Amino acid sequence: MSTEELIALIGYVEEPKMERFLKELTQRFEQMNDEQKALYEAEKQRRESREN
């Protein structure tokens, strides 16, 4: 699955699978281009704000 597809799926991953899913994205972070990093960071902030 492409990085863009993974980023787009962040909000749809079931909680039991989230840790593994985020680990995969974190591993890919250094290889992401600037656009992908921006999408990832935006989704990460949105997710964190929902948790608080």
C-alpha positions in Angstrom: 0.0 0.0 0.0 1.3 3.4 -0.8 2.2 6.0 1.9 -0.6 8.3 0.7 -3.1 5.5 1.0 -1.9 4.7 4.5 -2.2 8.4 5.5 -5.7 8.6 4.1 -6.8 5.6 6.1 -5.6 6.9 9.5 -9.1 7.8 10.6 -10.5 4.4 9.6 -8.1 2.0 11.4 -9.7 -0.1 14.2 -8.2 0.7 17.6 -6.7 -2.8 18.1 -4.7 -2.3 14.9 -3.7 1.3 15.4 -0.4 0.7 17.1 0.9 -1.5 14.3 -0.5 0.9 11.7 1.2 3.9 13.2 4.5 2.0 13.6 4.4 1.4 9.9 3.8 5.0 9.1 6.5 6.2 11.5 9.0 3.8 9.8 8.1 5.4 6.5 8.4 9.0 7.7 12.0 9.6 6.7 11.2 8.4 3.1 8.2 10.6 2.8 8.3 13.7 0.6 7.3 17.1 2.0 3.7 16.7 0.9 3.3 13.3 2.5 5.0 14.6 5.7 2.5 17.5 5.8 -0.5 15.2 5.4 0.9 12.8 8.1 1.5 15.6 10.5 -2.0 17.1 9.9 -3.6 13.7 10.5 -1.5 13.1 13.6 -2.5 16.5 15.1 -6.2 15.8 14.2 -6.0 12.4 15.9 -4.4 13.8 19.0 -6.9 16.6 19.3 -9.8 14.0 19.2 -8.1 12.1 22.0 -7.9 15.1 24.3 
